[in-house]
Amino acid sequence: MTVLFATFHSITQYAGMSTNSVEDLAADHSSRLQARRIERQLWDSWSNGNGSFRLEQHSASHEIVEVHEESVRLVSEKSMNLEIGSVLLIEDSNWQKGYQINEVLTDGEITYYIASPVEDPGKALFLYVGSHPSQLEPAWEDMKLWYQVQRQTKILKIMKQNGFSSKYLPQLIASGRIVHPGQCRRRNGGNCDYPWCGTPILVTNSVGITVADMVKVGQFGKDEAIRCCHDCLSALSAAASAGIRHGDLRPENVIFVTPGVGQPYFVLVGWGHALLEERDRPAMNLHFSSTYALEEGKLCSASDAESLVYMLYFSSGGEMPDLDSVEGALQWRETSWSRRLIHQKLGDISTVLKAFADYVDSLCGTPYRMDYDIWLRRLERHIHGKEIETSS
Protein backbone atom coordinates (compact mmCIF):
# COMPACT_ATOMS: atom_id res chain seq x y z
CA MET A 1 0.00 0.00 0.00
CA THR A 2 2.89 2.34 0.79
CA VAL A 3 4.36 1.71 -2.65
CA LEU A 4 1.00 2.44 -4.30
CA PHE A 5 0.59 5.77 -2.50
CA ALA A 6 4.20 6.71 -3.29
CA THR A 7 3.58 5.94 -6.96
CA PHE A 8 0.36 7.99 -6.94
CA HIS A 9 2.17 10.90 -5.29
CA SER A 10 4.90 10.80 -7.95
CA ILE A 11 2.31 10.84 -10.74
CA THR A 12 0.49 13.82 -9.24
CA GLN A 13 3.75 15.74 -8.96
CA TYR A 14 4.50 15.11 -12.62
CA ALA A 15 1.02 15.42 -14.18
CA GLY A 16 -1.01 17.28 -11.58
CA MET A 17 -3.96 16.16 -9.53
CA SER A 18 -6.60 14.02 -11.16
CA THR A 19 -10.03 15.50 -11.73
CA ASN A 20 -11.39 12.52 -9.79
CA SER A 21 -10.49 11.81 -6.18
CA VAL A 22 -8.95 8.54 -5.08
CA GLU A 23 -12.16 7.77 -3.17
CA ASP A 24 -14.28 8.25 -6.30
CA LEU A 25 -11.99 6.04 -8.35
CA ALA A 26 -12.04 3.33 -5.70
CA ALA A 27 -15.83 3.43 -5.51
CA ASP A 28 -16.12 2.93 -9.27
CA HIS A 29 -13.34 0.34 -9.51
CA SER A 30 -15.51 -2.75 -9.14
CA SER A 31 -18.01 -1.74 -11.81
CA ARG A 32 -15.27 -0.62 -14.21
CA LEU A 33 -13.39 -3.88 -13.74
CA GLN A 34 -16.53 -5.90 -14.41
CA ALA A 35 -17.22 -3.83 -17.52
CA ARG A 36 -13.72 -4.47 -18.84
CA ARG A 37 -14.11 -8.20 -18.29
CA ILE A 38 -17.40 -8.23 -20.19
CA GLU A 39 -15.88 -6.17 -23.00
CA ARG A 40 -12.93 -8.53 -23.22
CA GLN A 41 -15.19 -11.59 -23.36
CA LEU A 42 -17.24 -10.03 -26.13
CA TRP A 43 -14.14 -9.06 -28.05
CA ASP A 44 -12.61 -12.51 -27.64
CA SER A 45 -15.65 -13.94 -29.38
CA TRP A 46 -14.62 -11.87 -32.41
CA SER A 47 -11.05 -13.19 -32.06
CA ASN A 48 -9.47 -9.77 -32.48
CA GLY A 49 -5.68 -10.12 -32.49
CA ASN A 50 -5.12 -6.52 -31.33
CA GLY A 51 -7.29 -6.52 -28.19
CA SER A 52 -10.44 -4.52 -27.71
CA PHE A 53 -8.96 -1.44 -26.08
CA ARG A 54 -5.67 0.29 -25.69
CA LEU A 55 -4.54 2.94 -23.25
CA GLU A 56 -3.88 6.34 -24.83
CA GLN A 57 -2.99 9.74 -23.47
CA HIS A 58 -5.60 12.37 -24.31
CA SER A 59 -4.18 15.41 -26.07
CA ALA A 60 -6.14 17.86 -23.92
CA SER A 61 -5.10 16.61 -20.49
CA HIS A 62 -2.63 14.47 -18.62
CA GLU A 63 -5.29 11.89 -17.87
CA ILE A 64 -4.79 8.39 -19.24
CA VAL A 65 -8.13 7.44 -20.70
CA GLU A 66 -9.56 4.26 -22.17
CA VAL A 67 -10.69 4.75 -25.77
CA HIS A 68 -12.23 2.40 -28.27
CA GLU A 69 -10.08 1.79 -31.33
CA GLU A 70 -12.59 2.17 -34.14
CA SER A 71 -9.98 1.78 -36.85
CA VAL A 72 -8.86 -1.63 -35.69
CA ARG A 73 -9.06 -4.35 -38.33
CA LEU A 74 -11.09 -7.37 -37.32
CA VAL A 75 -9.58 -10.72 -38.27
CA SER A 76 -11.66 -13.77 -38.80
CA GLU A 77 -12.09 -16.36 -36.08
CA LYS A 78 -10.57 -18.96 -38.38
CA SER A 79 -7.32 -16.99 -38.71
CA MET A 80 -6.90 -16.89 -34.92
CA ASN A 81 -7.46 -20.62 -34.43
CA LEU A 82 -4.71 -23.11 -35.08
CA GLU A 83 -6.27 -25.97 -36.99
CA ILE A 84 -5.03 -29.13 -38.63
CA GLY A 85 -3.01 -28.05 -41.63
CA SER A 86 -2.00 -24.66 -40.19
CA VAL A 87 1.68 -23.82 -40.71
CA LEU A 88 3.60 -21.75 -38.16
CA LEU A 89 6.91 -20.03 -38.82
CA ILE A 90 9.07 -19.98 -35.69
CA GLU A 91 11.98 -17.59 -35.25
CA ASP A 92 14.81 -18.38 -32.85
CA SER A 93 17.96 -16.33 -32.40
CA ASN A 94 19.69 -17.80 -35.46
CA TRP A 95 17.07 -19.39 -37.71
CA GLN A 96 13.49 -19.68 -38.88
CA LYS A 97 11.66 -22.97 -39.28
CA GLY A 98 8.13 -23.94 -40.26
CA TYR A 99 5.91 -26.46 -38.46
CA GLN A 100 2.60 -27.86 -39.66
CA ILE A 101 -0.20 -28.72 -37.22
CA ASN A 102 -1.27 -32.36 -37.58
CA GLU A 103 -3.45 -32.83 -34.49
CA VAL A 104 -5.10 -30.63 -31.84
CA LEU A 105 -5.07 -31.96 -28.26
CA THR A 106 -6.11 -30.79 -24.80
CA ASP A 107 -5.30 -31.89 -21.27
CA GLY A 108 -8.60 -30.54 -19.99
CA GLU A 109 -7.18 -27.10 -19.23
CA ILE A 110 -5.04 -25.93 -22.14
CA THR A 111 -4.65 -26.81 -25.80
CA TYR A 112 -1.47 -28.14 -27.37
CA TYR A 113 -0.60 -29.71 -30.70
CA ILE A 114 1.14 -32.50 -32.55
CA ALA A 115 3.12 -30.96 -35.40
CA SER A 116 5.87 -31.85 -37.84
CA PRO A 117 8.66 -29.81 -39.44
CA VAL A 118 7.76 -28.70 -42.94
CA GLU A 119 10.97 -30.24 -44.27
CA ASP A 120 10.37 -33.52 -42.40
CA PRO A 121 6.60 -34.30 -42.49
CA GLY A 122 7.05 -37.78 -41.02
CA LYS A 123 8.50 -36.54 -37.73
CA ALA A 124 5.93 -35.99 -34.94
CA LEU A 125 6.60 -33.40 -32.22
CA PHE A 126 4.68 -31.73 -29.41
CA LEU A 127 4.07 -28.02 -30.00
CA TYR A 128 2.95 -25.64 -27.24
CA VAL A 129 1.67 -22.13 -28.00
CA GLY A 130 1.69 -19.39 -25.36
CA SER A 131 -0.53 -16.36 -24.86
CA HIS A 132 -0.84 -13.82 -27.64
CA PRO A 133 1.11 -10.66 -26.70
CA SER A 134 -1.93 -8.44 -27.36
CA GLN A 135 -3.78 -9.77 -24.30
CA LEU A 136 -5.22 -6.76 -22.49
CA GLU A 137 -4.62 -8.14 -19.01
CA PRO A 138 -3.30 -11.46 -17.73
CA ALA A 139 -5.86 -14.17 -17.04
CA TRP A 140 -5.56 -17.43 -15.12
CA GLU A 141 -5.50 -19.31 -18.41
CA ASP A 142 -2.68 -17.09 -19.63
CA MET A 143 -0.68 -17.92 -16.50
CA LYS A 144 -1.09 -21.62 -17.19
CA LEU A 145 0.19 -21.05 -20.70
CA TRP A 146 3.16 -19.11 -19.32
CA TYR A 147 4.14 -22.10 -17.19
CA GLN A 148 3.56 -24.47 -20.10
CA VAL A 149 5.63 -22.48 -22.60
CA GLN A 150 8.03 -19.87 -21.21
CA ARG A 151 8.81 -21.50 -17.86
CA GLN A 152 9.06 -25.00 -19.30
CA THR A 153 11.37 -23.68 -22.03
CA LYS A 154 13.69 -22.36 -19.32
CA ILE A 155 13.74 -25.72 -17.52
CA LEU A 156 14.35 -27.74 -20.68
CA LYS A 157 17.16 -25.41 -21.71
CA ILE A 158 18.84 -26.00 -18.35
CA MET A 159 18.47 -29.74 -18.83
CA LYS A 160 19.95 -29.48 -22.31
CA GLN A 161 22.87 -27.42 -21.04
CA ASN A 162 23.52 -30.08 -18.40
CA GLY A 163 23.69 -32.74 -21.10
CA PHE A 164 20.62 -34.75 -20.07
CA SER A 165 19.91 -37.42 -22.67
CA SER A 166 17.46 -39.68 -20.83
CA LYS A 167 14.66 -40.91 -23.05
CA TYR A 168 12.31 -40.52 -20.07
CA LEU A 169 12.67 -36.72 -20.23
CA PRO A 170 11.33 -34.45 -22.99
CA GLN A 171 13.98 -32.94 -25.23
CA LEU A 172 13.92 -29.32 -26.35
CA ILE A 173 13.66 -29.20 -30.14
CA ALA A 174 12.87 -25.52 -30.73
CA SER A 175 11.68 -22.42 -28.92
CA GLY A 176 11.11 -18.86 -29.99
CA ARG A 177 8.28 -16.71 -31.29
CA ILE A 178 5.85 -16.98 -34.16
CA VAL A 179 6.72 -14.73 -37.10
CA HIS A 180 5.37 -14.28 -40.61
CA PRO A 181 6.76 -13.46 -44.06
CA GLY A 182 7.32 -9.78 -44.76
CA GLN A 183 7.39 -6.79 -42.45
CA CYS A 184 5.17 -6.40 -39.39
CA ARG A 185 2.31 -3.96 -39.81
CA ARG A 186 1.81 -2.04 -36.59
CA ARG A 187 -0.88 0.53 -35.90
CA ASN A 188 0.26 3.48 -33.79
CA GLY A 189 3.09 1.50 -32.26
CA GLY A 190 0.82 -1.32 -31.16
CA ASN A 191 0.92 -5.01 -31.93
CA CYS A 192 1.36 -6.39 -35.41
CA ASP A 193 -1.85 -6.93 -37.35
CA TYR A 194 -0.84 -10.49 -38.17
CA PRO A 195 -2.57 -12.90 -35.75
CA TRP A 196 -0.18 -14.81 -33.46
CA CYS A 197 2.82 -12.63 -34.42
CA GLY A 198 5.23 -12.59 -31.47
CA THR A 199 3.48 -15.41 -29.61
CA PRO A 200 5.97 -17.59 -27.68
CA ILE A 201 6.20 -21.21 -28.74
CA LEU A 202 7.87 -24.43 -27.57
CA VAL A 203 8.54 -27.63 -29.52
CA THR A 204 9.56 -30.91 -27.83
CA ASN A 205 9.96 -34.53 -28.87
CA SER A 206 8.46 -37.74 -27.45
CA VAL A 207 4.88 -37.70 -28.70
CA GLY A 208 2.46 -40.10 -27.02
CA ILE A 209 -0.81 -40.65 -25.20
CA THR A 210 -1.20 -39.37 -21.62
CA VAL A 211 -1.76 -41.71 -18.69
CA ALA A 212 -5.07 -39.92 -18.13
CA ASP A 213 -6.23 -40.97 -21.60
CA MET A 214 -4.87 -44.50 -21.12
CA VAL A 215 -6.98 -44.87 -17.98
CA LYS A 216 -10.09 -43.63 -19.81
CA VAL A 217 -9.78 -46.31 -22.49
CA GLY A 218 -8.69 -49.07 -20.11
CA GLN A 219 -5.10 -49.37 -21.34
CA PHE A 220 -3.31 -48.75 -18.04
CA GLY A 221 -2.86 -52.24 -16.59
CA LYS A 222 -0.46 -53.80 -14.09
CA ASP A 223 2.46 -54.00 -16.49
CA GLU A 224 1.99 -50.37 -17.47
CA ALA A 225 1.85 -49.30 -13.81
CA ILE A 226 5.19 -50.96 -13.03
CA ARG A 227 6.81 -49.61 -16.19
CA CYS A 228 5.40 -46.15 -15.47
CA CYS A 229 6.83 -46.19 -11.94
CA HIS A 230 10.28 -47.13 -13.23
CA ASP A 231 10.34 -44.61 -16.07
CA CYS A 232 9.06 -41.71 -13.97
CA LEU A 233 11.63 -42.46 -11.26
CA SER A 234 14.32 -42.51 -13.95
CA ALA A 235 13.22 -39.05 -15.10
CA LEU A 236 13.05 -37.72 -11.53
CA SER A 237 16.47 -39.16 -10.74
CA ALA A 238 18.06 -37.53 -13.79
CA ALA A 239 16.51 -34.16 -12.98
CA ALA A 240 17.41 -34.41 -9.29
CA SER A 241 21.07 -34.79 -10.23
CA ALA A 242 20.92 -31.16 -11.41
CA GLY A 243 18.83 -30.00 -8.45
CA ILE A 244 15.56 -29.91 -10.41
CA ARG A 245 12.31 -31.27 -8.97
CA HIS A 246 9.15 -31.65 -11.03
CA GLY A 247 6.43 -30.30 -8.73
CA ASP A 248 3.42 -31.19 -10.90
CA LEU A 249 3.34 -34.97 -11.36
CA ARG A 250 -0.13 -36.09 -12.46
CA PRO A 251 -1.66 -38.34 -15.17
CA GLU A 252 -1.85 -35.50 -17.69
CA ASN A 253 1.92 -34.94 -17.39
CA VAL A 254 3.04 -38.50 -18.13
CA ILE A 255 2.87 -39.78 -21.71
CA PHE A 256 3.20 -43.29 -23.13
CA VAL A 257 5.47 -43.37 -26.17
CA THR A 258 5.34 -46.20 -28.69
CA PRO A 259 8.48 -45.95 -30.87
CA GLY A 260 8.82 -47.55 -34.26
CA VAL A 261 11.64 -49.71 -32.93
CA GLY A 262 12.04 -50.94 -29.35
CA GLN A 263 9.80 -51.22 -26.31
CA PRO A 264 7.21 -48.59 -25.35
CA TYR A 265 8.11 -46.31 -22.46
CA PHE A 266 6.79 -43.41 -20.41
CA VAL A 267 8.05 -39.82 -20.50
CA LEU A 268 7.53 -37.30 -17.70
CA VAL A 269 6.49 -34.01 -19.32
CA GLY A 270 5.00 -30.76 -18.02
CA TRP A 271 8.11 -29.28 -16.37
CA GLY A 272 6.76 -25.72 -16.21
CA HIS A 273 6.28 -25.86 -12.43
CA ALA A 274 9.67 -27.44 -11.75
CA LEU A 275 11.59 -26.15 -8.74
CA LEU A 276 15.07 -24.75 -9.27
CA GLU A 277 15.46 -22.50 -6.24
CA GLU A 278 14.18 -22.32 -2.68
CA ARG A 279 11.77 -19.52 -3.60
CA ASP A 280 10.07 -21.59 -6.34
CA ARG A 281 6.70 -23.11 -5.51
CA PRO A 282 5.13 -26.31 -6.89
CA ALA A 283 1.72 -26.58 -8.50
CA MET A 284 -1.11 -27.29 -6.08
CA ASN A 285 -3.33 -30.28 -6.83
CA LEU A 286 -5.67 -31.67 -4.18
CA HIS A 287 -5.39 -35.22 -5.51
CA PHE A 288 -1.76 -35.48 -6.60
CA SER A 289 0.32 -32.95 -4.65
CA SER A 290 2.45 -34.30 -1.82
CA THR A 291 1.49 -33.74 1.80
CA TYR A 292 4.47 -31.44 2.33
CA ALA A 293 3.53 -29.37 -0.72
CA LEU A 294 -0.01 -28.84 0.56
CA GLU A 295 1.18 -27.99 4.08
CA GLU A 296 4.25 -25.88 3.35
CA GLY A 297 4.03 -24.92 -0.32
CA LYS A 298 7.41 -26.59 -0.85
CA LEU A 299 8.81 -29.98 -1.83
CA CYS A 300 10.82 -32.39 0.26
CA SER A 301 13.11 -35.04 -1.21
CA ALA A 302 10.28 -37.56 -1.57
CA SER A 303 7.50 -35.19 -2.69
CA ASP A 304 7.64 -36.09 -6.39
CA ALA A 305 7.74 -39.79 -5.48
CA GLU A 306 4.70 -39.31 -3.25
CA SER A 307 2.83 -37.70 -6.15
CA LEU A 308 3.87 -40.65 -8.30
CA VAL A 309 2.36 -43.03 -5.73
CA TYR A 310 -0.95 -41.12 -5.82
CA MET A 311 -0.96 -41.19 -9.61
CA LEU A 312 -0.38 -44.95 -9.68
CA TYR A 313 -3.04 -45.47 -7.01
CA PHE A 314 -5.77 -43.50 -8.78
CA SER A 315 -4.79 -44.70 -12.26
CA SER A 316 -4.96 -48.33 -11.11
CA GLY A 317 -8.51 -48.13 -9.82
CA GLY A 318 -8.09 -46.43 -6.45
CA GLU A 319 -11.21 -44.55 -5.38
CA MET A 320 -10.98 -40.88 -6.35
CA PRO A 321 -12.37 -38.83 -3.43
CA ASP A 322 -14.27 -35.58 -3.82
CA LEU A 323 -11.85 -32.98 -2.47
CA ASP A 324 -12.68 -29.28 -2.30
CA SER A 325 -10.15 -27.96 0.22
CA VAL A 326 -6.56 -28.39 1.34
CA GLU A 327 -7.80 -29.51 4.75
CA GLY A 328 -9.91 -32.23 3.16
CA ALA A 329 -7.01 -33.33 0.97
CA LEU A 330 -4.67 -33.59 3.97
CA GLN A 331 -7.28 -35.55 5.92
CA TRP A 332 -7.70 -37.99 3.05
CA ARG A 333 -3.94 -38.52 2.89
CA GLU A 334 -3.65 -39.12 6.63
CA THR A 335 -6.52 -41.61 6.60
CA SER A 336 -5.34 -43.45 3.47
CA TRP A 337 -1.76 -43.85 4.70
CA SER A 338 -2.70 -44.79 8.27
CA ARG A 339 -5.20 -47.40 7.10
CA ARG A 340 -2.72 -48.61 4.48
CA LEU A 341 -5.31 -48.26 1.72
CA ILE A 342 -2.68 -47.08 -0.76
CA HIS A 343 -0.25 -49.87 0.17
CA GLN A 344 -2.96 -52.50 -0.28
CA LYS A 345 -4.07 -51.19 -3.67
CA LEU A 346 -0.54 -51.06 -5.05
CA GLY A 347 0.15 -54.45 -3.47
CA ASP A 348 -2.62 -55.89 -5.65
CA ILE A 349 -0.50 -54.88 -8.65
CA SER A 350 2.94 -55.91 -7.44
CA THR A 351 4.85 -56.48 -4.22
CA VAL A 352 7.56 -54.12 -5.44
CA LEU A 353 5.04 -51.28 -5.78
CA LYS A 354 3.72 -52.00 -2.29
CA ALA A 355 7.28 -51.89 -0.96
CA PHE A 356 7.87 -48.64 -2.82
CA ALA A 357 4.76 -47.13 -1.20
CA ASP A 358 6.05 -48.21 2.22
CA TYR A 359 9.38 -46.53 1.50
CA VAL A 360 7.78 -43.28 0.36
CA ASP A 361 5.47 -43.31 3.39
CA SER A 362 8.47 -43.53 5.72
CA LEU A 363 10.31 -40.74 3.91
CA CYS A 364 7.57 -38.14 3.40
CA GLY A 365 8.22 -34.86 5.18
CA THR A 366 11.69 -35.88 6.37
CA PRO A 367 15.01 -34.27 5.35
CA TYR A 368 16.39 -37.61 4.17
CA ARG A 369 17.30 -37.92 0.50
CA MET A 370 15.36 -40.13 -1.87
CA ASP A 371 17.38 -43.16 -2.97
CA TYR A 372 16.35 -43.54 -6.60
CA ASP A 373 18.97 -46.09 -7.62
CA ILE A 374 17.84 -48.88 -5.30
CA TRP A 375 14.25 -48.65 -6.53
CA LEU A 376 15.26 -48.41 -10.16
CA ARG A 377 17.26 -51.62 -9.76
CA ARG A 378 14.38 -53.40 -8.02
CA LEU A 379 11.92 -52.33 -10.69
CA GLU A 380 14.34 -53.34 -13.44
CA ARG A 381 14.69 -56.80 -11.92
CA HIS A 382 10.93 -57.09 -11.76
CA ILE A 383 10.51 -56.01 -15.40
CA HIS A 384 13.46 -57.76 -17.01
CA GLY A 385 14.76 -60.12 -14.36
CA LYS A 386 18.18 -58.50 -14.33
CA GLU A 387 19.98 -55.34 -13.26
CA ILE A 388 21.06 -52.74 -15.79
CA GLU A 389 22.73 -49.37 -15.58
CA THR A 390 20.43 -46.60 -14.32
CA SER A 391 22.83 -43.67 -14.47
CA SER A 392 21.12 -42.18 -17.53
N, C-alpha and C positions, 0 to 999 in steps of 0.2 A: 504494500500500500504506500509506503514511503517513497519507493521508486516511482510509482505512478504519479503521486502528487509532485515530485521533483520534475518529472517529465512534463507535466501539465504547466508547471510554473515556468519552465524553460520556453515552452511554446508561446505562452502569453507574453513573455518578455520580447520574443522575436516578432510575433505577429499581432500582438494586442489581444485584449480580452474578447472572448466570444460573445456574440449577441445573445446566446443562451447561457443560462447559469448551469453549473455542474449538477445542481439538484434537478433542474428541468430535463437535462440530458439523461440523467439516471432514471427519472420517472418514465421516460419514453423508451428506454433501452429495450425492455422486454418486447414491446409491440414492434419496434423496428427490427429486432433480431428475428422475430417470427415472420415478419413480412419478407425479410431477405431470404429466409429459408424457403418460403412458399415460392418466391420469385425464382430461386435457383432450381427448385424442383420442376417448375413449369418450363424453365429454359432448358433443363436437361432433357426434357421430353422432345425438344426440337434438336437436340444434339448439336448445339452451337459450340464450335471449337474455340471461340474467343471469350466465352463467359458472357453473362447477361449484363453485367455492369462493369464499369471501371471507375476508379477514383480520379477526379480531375480537380484542378485548382481554378476556381471561378476568377475571371479577369477583373471583376469589380470589387473583390474583397479577398481577405486572406483565409477565408473559410474553405475547408476541403468539403466539397459537396458530392453527392452521389447522383450521377446523371445517366440517363438511358442513352445508349449508343445507337441512334437510329440508322446510322450508315453502315452498321455491321452487316456482313454478308452471311446469310444463313447457309449452312452446308447440309446436305441431306443426311438423314439418319443412317443410310447405308454406308456413306463415306466415313462415318465415325465408328462403325462396327467392324471389327476384324472377323472376317468370315473365311470359310474354306476357299482356298484359291488366292486370298489376299497376299501380296508380296510387300515385305517391309525392307527398306534399305537402312542398315545400321552403320553408324559412323563411330569408330574408335579413334584413338589418337593417331594411328598410322594408316588406317585403311577403311574401306567401305565394302560391305558385303550384303547381299540380298538373301532373304529367307522367305519361303512360301509356307503359308498356313495350310496344314493338312487335316487338322482335327482340333475342335474346340472342346475343352474340358473344364470342369469346375470341382472344387473340393467342398462345395456347400457354402463357401464364403466368398471366394474370389475366383476369377476365370484365368485359366492359363491355356497354353496351346502346345500341340505337337507340330513341329515345323521341320523343314529340310532346307539345306543350302541350295540356292538356285543352280549352282554348278555341280551339285551332287544330290540329285533328287531322291536317291535311294537311302540316304542317311537320315534317320529320325532323331530329333533332338527336342528337349523341352524348351519352350520359350515363354518367358514371363514379361509382361508389359506393366509398367508403373502408371502413376497418375499423370494425366495430361497437365503440362505446366500452366495452363490457363485457368485451373481451378480457382474459383473466387476465394474460398476459404477451406482449410483442411477439414476433412470429414473422417469419421472412424474407418470407413472403407479405404480412404486414401492412406491412412496410417498403416493398415494391414498391407497395402500394396508397397509402401515404403519398406517395411520389414522384408517382404517377399523379394523385392528387387534390389534397392540400393544397399540395404544392410546385408542381405545374403551375398551380394556381389563382393562386399568388403571381406566377409568371412572366407568365401571361396578363393579370393585372391591371396589371402594370408596362407590358406592351405596350399595353394599352388606354389607360393614362394618358399614354403617349408618342404617342398618336394613330395607331398603326399601323393601316392599312386594307388591307394587301395581301391579295389573295384566296388567296395561297399560304401564309398563316398561319391557324391556327385562331382564331376569335373567341370571347371569353368571353360566353356568354349568361346564365348564372346560376351562382351558387355559394352554399352555405350548409349547412344541416343538415336532415335529415329530421325532420319533426314529424308530429303526428296531431291529429285533432279532440279537443277536451276537455282536461282536466287530466292531467298525467303522474301515474301511480300508482307511487310509489317505496316499496320495502320497506326499512325501517331505514336510510334515507338512501342507499340504493344506486341502481342504474340503474332507469330506468322499465321497467315490465313490457312495454310495447309494443315488439315487435321492430323494430329499425332506428332507434328514436327516438334522435336526437342524432348519427346517422351522417353524416359529412361527404360532400358530393356536389358534382359539377362537371358543368356542361352547356355544350357547345360546338357550333358549327355545322360545316358542311362534312362531310357524311356521304358515305362512299364505301368502296370495296374497297381493301384493303391491297395493296402491291406483292407481298408474300409470297403472298397468295391469287391474284393475277394470274399469277405465275410457275407456281403449281400447276396452273392451268387453261390454261396456254399463251397468255395474253393480253398478255404483256409482250414486244413485238417491238421492232424497230429504231426505229420512230417513237416508241413509248412511251419508250424509253430516252433519246432525245434530248430529248423534251419533259420527262421526269422530271428530267434534269440541269438544264435551264433553270429549271424551276419551283422545284426545291430550292435552287438558287443564289440565286434571287430571294428566297426566304424567309430564307436565311442572311444575305444582304446587308442586308435590312431589319432583322433582329435585331441584326446587327453594328453598325449605326448607333447603337444604344442600348447597345452594350457587352455584348450577350447572345450567347453561343455555345451551340449545341444540346447537344453532348456525348453523344448517344445515337442517331445516325443509322443506321438499319437498315431492312430491308424492312417490318417490322411497324409502323414509325413514319412511313410515307409512304402516303397514301391517294389513290386515283384518283377524282375527283369528276366525275360526268356531270350537268351542270345541265340544266334544262328548256329553256333558251335559251342559245346560245353553245357554244363548243368545250370539250371536257373538259380538265381540268387536274389537276395533282397538288398536294397540300397536305402540308406537313411538320408532323406532329403529335408528341405524346409529348415535351413540353418540361419534364417533371418533373426531369430531370437537367441542365437548362441551367445554365451557369456565369455568375454575376453578379459574383463577387468572386474574388480570388486564392486564398482558402482553399477555394472550392468545388472539387469533384472530379467528373469525368465518370463515366458508367457504363463498366464494363469488359466488353468483348465480344471474344473471341479472334478472331472473323472480321471484325468491322467497326470496331473501335476503331483509331484512328490509332497509328502507331509511337510517337509522342511520348507519347500517353496511356498506352500499355502500359509505356513505360520510366520516365516521370516522374510519372504520375498527374495530368497537367495537359494543357491544350490549347495548341498554338501557333496562329498565324493560319490555317494551312492544314489543321488537324486535321479539321474538319468536312468540308472538301472531299475530304480523303483518304478518310474514311469513305464519302462519296458515291461515290468511284471504286470502292471495294470492293463497295458495294451494286450498282452498275451491272455490274461484272464478274461477280459471282456470279449476279445476276438474268438476265444475258444468256447464261448457259450456261457460265461459267467453272467449272472443277473446284473443288468445295468440299472442302478438305482436312480430315482428322480432326485436330483440335487439342485437346490436353488440358492445355496449360501455356502460360504467358506466353513462356517461352523458345522453345517450338515455334512459337508464333504469330509471334514476332519473326524467327525463322529463315525461316519461310515468306515473310514480307514481303521480307526481304533477297534471297532467291532469286528471287522473282517479279519484283521491280523490276529486279534486276541482269540477269536473262535477258530482260527486256522482255516477259514473258508477259502482263502486264496491258495494256501498250500495244498488243500485237498483237491481243488479244481485242477491245478497244474499237475498234481500227482496222478490224476486220471490220464494225463497225456504221457508223462514220462517221469521216472524217478529223478532224473537229472534236473528237470525243471522244478520239481518239488524241492530238491536240495538247493537249487539256485534261489528260490523264493525264501527259504530258511536263511540263507546267507545274507540276502538283501535285508531281510527283516532285522537281523542282528546288527547290521551296519548303519541303518537309517538314522540320520541325525547325529551320528558320531563323527569325530575328526579323523577317523581311520581311513586310509586310502583304499579304494576299490582295487582288488586284485583281478584284473581282466584275464591275465594269461592262464591262470589255473582253470577258469571256467571255459575259456576257449578250447583248452586241451580236452577237458571232459566232454564238451559238446562235440568236438571233432571225433573223439573216440566213439561216441554214441552214433554219430552219423556215418563214419567211414570205418570204424573199428581200428583206427590207428592214429598216432599223433603226427601232426605236421607243423611246419613253422607258422607262427602267428604274428611275427614281427611286422608284417605289412599292415 
